Amino acid sequence: MTKAAGEPARSATSRLRLPGVMLYPMLDPTHQPAGRKPRVALFVTCIVDVMYPDVGMAAVSLLGEHGADVVFPEGQTCCGQPAFNSGRRPDARKIAVGFLDVFGPLVESGEVDAIVAPSGSCVAMVRHSYEILLAEARPKVRERAHRLAECTYELTEYLVDVLGVDSTDGRSDQRITYHACCHLLRDLGVDRQPRLLLEGLRDEEVIDLEGADECCGFGGMFALWNADISTEMGRRKARHLEASGADVVAVADVGCMTHMNGILTRDGHRCRAVHVAELLAKSDDSPS
Amino acid sequence: MKVDVEAPYRTRIRQALEDTDVRSAVNRAMGQLAERRERAVGAIDNERMRVDARAAREGAIRQLPNLLEEVERTLTENGSVVHWARDAGEANRIVVEIARARGVQSAVKSKSMVTEEIHLNKALEAAGIDVVETDLGEYIIQLADEPPSHLVAPVIHKRAEDISELFQERLGMEPSLDAAVMCDTARQVLRQRFLTADMGISGCNFAIAETGTVCLITNEGNGRMVTSLPPVHVVIAGIEKVVATPEDALLLWQAASRNATGQDVSVYFSMSSGPRRAGHPDGPEEMHVILLDNGRTRVLESGYADALLCIRCGACLDVCPVYREIGGHAYGATPYSGPIGSILTPLMADDMGATKDLPFASSLCGSCRDACPVRIDLPRLLLELRSEIVAEGQTSMAESATVKGLTLPMLGPRRYRWATRVAQRFGRLLGAASGYLSWLPPPLSAWTRSRVFPRPAAKTFRELWRDK
């Protein structure tokens, strides 16, 4: 449609209207026509990429096993959360725009239906913090951020809520407990999903952990700038883990996992933190 | 070791973490407070109360100038004298002047954070006026010459043993750990003071604009005596304490009670609407209300209006995993500790630089946001403050360099690949057979002093993906 001379500039909503035709807004961005496999872009996150590639591979195999096609956009780096949480917004903004440039076109062209990350914290960044971080960005950038916020999911959230998974092939003989990572629980409201999937790992129930929803003390840069407080918080978590009698504590964020294992290992505890994806994807029972 | 609230941030944190007596006291008390609070908010439709409470507070802050004019008018109509104080110095001067005009020699106080904020006791003592705190917790810390360490429970950092020892030393109490005996000892002293005081000084939980009423939430009954027995009653209220209607005040009273102490409502809710009138059998002859700014307008104007919604219930402290480890004194020379203190203290300070560490003293876990009865998004305000502090160049070179070092590689795929390779080499170089590094160079040594760090993987995810 060409714009007639003198026609007033149109707003985003009026652009949707053609004469005599009503275009309905899509209610469920994840809705798939029958028979088409859901396509997912994996946002593996920087820490998983460099430190825990097995977590990324486990996520790929879980998504694949449950019917999704996975692509991995190679240009991706990080969501910008470390910079944002440190108060470095100009840097965070650049990193966020980089994220949008890598994933935006894939979503907008319909090449993928969703972006999935094995980290609640990074998803919370995209879903909630981009709006704050990019509040004064160009309208196109904001629109893109908004669009991606709607279709970026944490792994277990995507498996359960979108793919309808209620159990996986993973099996384990170990006594498992669950620590609810802060941003996953409080920013995304995801708690039922990982617990549901973990219940399928063995016949016994997931062990209750005292203070399961209390912060482990990681907090990103907080673990460095306030190392002593952070350590004390981690030791409290380690005491609760010890008391639970669990061999393994499942977590859905590798930052918290690194912190908990850093303390558990140094202080000689038996329990280890393992990412949920690794527990759910594999059936051998050795903690990594 | 006791925390010196005037010491620099790092020193305070170290002192706080080393003081095992205080930590165990705080730990035990916080557990009880949190449990009581949880039970009290769990018993009602808490989400609805939060929405309503926020609406009441937001409405008040939105129309603050109008409500302040209204409350000045209604207070005056009720016979109170209204004073405006720009800062702590002005407020203290006004109180001392009122005291001098009436020949006041002794004053009793009910618990008030705003008077801690302006250090009123020091000003009164300097003017030769004998002032005594009548809230039991405040009385204890006054005897110990310490600042409060919690918004609601000022003496939460002390164990029963500490209090007993203090009472034996200062009040001649027989050795006992029985709470009833200790309370009785304090009561003996305080009763006498109530009856002889020339002036009562209180804070203000809510100032109702519509009716010109000052509301006080207390549990010991001391507030009622402070506001009604002495011939002069002086109220000090932050300007943000104004609410529109009695209904709003009663709603917020419930929100504060459930969240502060886990009660349905507090034992006392004192409403003072002016001095004694003709025909009244009791009440003060004079009532003064000092409306204090002390940085609040600046908070409002700098875009942090949400921080002024706070009703000082302390819920954010009670659920804070950081506060639980370090206690209130680690937050420095401020009566406002915990998450809300880390926001209010720098915002209200004349020089934000001196308190710049506070907004970073949070893991951003979000518990405070979920607990807050007026739904203040505390992590978001902390993040705003952090970005302001960084933008003003207030962070140290080391901090800046570390964050830059860790974030700049993320700015593009090529730098990212390069940095990844460096990390891998470095990991191999330092690598232990266990796969864990127990030493990293500064500033990352802050991690490895108490925690091991995993070695970067031999192959990154993207390498594994390519090989697939």
Chai-1 contact restraints between the chains, C-beta under 6 A:
chainA,res_idxA,chainB,res_idxB,connection_type,confidence,min_distance_angstrom,max_distance_angstrom,comment,restraint_id
A,V44,B,F461,contact,1.0,0.0,6.0,A-B,restraint_1
A,D49,B,T460,contact,1.0,0.0,6.0,A-B,restraint_2
A,D49,B,F461,contact,1.0,0.0,6.0,A-B,restraint_3
A,V50,B,T420,contact,1.0,0.0,6.0,A-B,restraint_4
A,V50,B,A423,contact,1.0,0.0,6.0,A-B,restraint_5
A,V50,B,P456,contact,1.0,0.0,6.0,A-B,restraint_6
A,V50,B,T460,contact,1.0,0.0,6.0,A-B,restraint_7
A,M51,B,P454,contact,1.0,0.0,6.0,A-B,restraint_8
A,M51,B,P456,contact,1.0,0.0,6.0,A-B,restraint_9
A,P53,B,A457,contact,1.0,0.0,6.0,A-B,restraint_10
A,P53,B,T460,contact,1.0,0.0,6.0,A-B,restraint_11
A,P53,B,F461,contact,1.0,0.0,6.0,A-B,restraint_12
A,P53,B,L464,contact,1.0,0.0,6.0,A-B,restraint_13
A,G56,B,F461,contact,1.0,0.0,6.0,A-B,restraint_14
A,M57,B,L464,contact,1.0,0.0,6.0,A-B,restraint_15
A,F72,B,W465,contact,1.0,0.0,6.0,A-B,restraint_16
A,G75,B,P413,contact,1.0,0.0,6.0,A-B,restraint_17
A,T77,B,M410,contact,1.0,0.0,6.0,A-B,restraint_18
A,T77,B,Y416,contact,1.0,0.0,6.0,A-B,restraint_19
A,C78,B,M410,contact,1.0,0.0,6.0,A-B,restraint_20
A,P82,B,L406,contact,1.0,0.0,6.0,A-B,restraint_21
A,P82,B,T407,contact,1.0,0.0,6.0,A-B,restraint_22
A,A83,B,T407,contact,1.0,0.0,6.0,A-B,restraint_23
A,S86,B,V403,contact,1.0,0.0,6.0,A-B,restraint_24
A,G87,B,R386,contact,1.0,0.0,6.0,A-B,restraint_25
A,G87,B,S387,contact,1.0,0.0,6.0,A-B,restraint_26
A,G87,B,V390,contact,1.0,0.0,6.0,A-B,restraint_27
A,R88,B,V390,contact,1.0,0.0,6.0,A-B,restraint_28
A,R88,B,V403,contact,1.0,0.0,6.0,A-B,restraint_29
A,R89,B,S387,contact,1.0,0.0,6.0,A-B,restraint_30
A,D91,B,T407,contact,1.0,0.0,6.0,A-B,restraint_31
A,K94,B,L411,contact,1.0,0.0,6.0,A-B,restraint_32
A,I95,B,M410,contact,1.0,0.0,6.0,A-B,restraint_33
A,C182,B,C365,contact,1.0,0.0,6.0,A-B,restraint_34
A,C182,B,G366,contact,1.0,0.0,6.0,A-B,restraint_35
A,R186,B,G366,contact,1.0,0.0,6.0,A-B,restraint_36
A,R186,B,D370,contact,1.0,0.0,6.0,A-B,restraint_37
A,E214,B,P321,contact,1.0,0.0,6.0,A-B,restraint_38
A,C215,B,P321,contact,1.0,0.0,6.0,A-B,restraint_39
A,C215,B,S363,contact,1.0,0.0,6.0,A-B,restraint_40
A,C215,B,C365,contact,1.0,0.0,6.0,A-B,restraint_41
A,G219,B,S363,contact,1.0,0.0,6.0,A-B,restraint_42
A,G219,B,L364,contact,1.0,0.0,6.0,A-B,restraint_43
A,F222,B,S363,contact,1.0,0.0,6.0,A-B,restraint_44
A,L224,B,A446,contact,1.0,0.0,6.0,A-B,restraint_45
A,W225,B,F360,contact,1.0,0.0,6.0,A-B,restraint_46
A,N226,B,A361,contact,1.0,0.0,6.0,A-B,restraint_47
A,A227,B,A446,contact,1.0,0.0,6.0,A-B,restraint_48
A,D228,B,L17,contact,1.0,0.0,6.0,A-B,restraint_49
A,I229,B,V322,contact,1.0,0.0,6.0,A-B,restraint_50
A,I229,B,E325,contact,1.0,0.0,6.0,A-B,restraint_51
A,T231,B,S450,contact,1.0,0.0,6.0,A-B,restraint_52
A,E232,B,E325,contact,1.0,0.0,6.0,A-B,restraint_53
A,M233,B,P321,contact,1.0,0.0,6.0,A-B,restraint_54
A,G262,B,R451,contact,1.0,0.0,6.0,A-B,restraint_55
A,G262,B,V452,contact,1.0,0.0,6.0,A-B,restraint_56
A,I263,B,R451,contact,1.0,0.0,6.0,A-B,restraint_57
A,T265,B,Y436,contact,1.0,0.0,6.0,A-B,restraint_58
A,T265,B,V452,contact,1.0,0.0,6.0,A-B,restraint_59
A,R266,B,R451,contact,1.0,0.0,6.0,A-B,restraint_60
A,R266,B,V452,contact,1.0,0.0,6.0,A-B,restraint_61
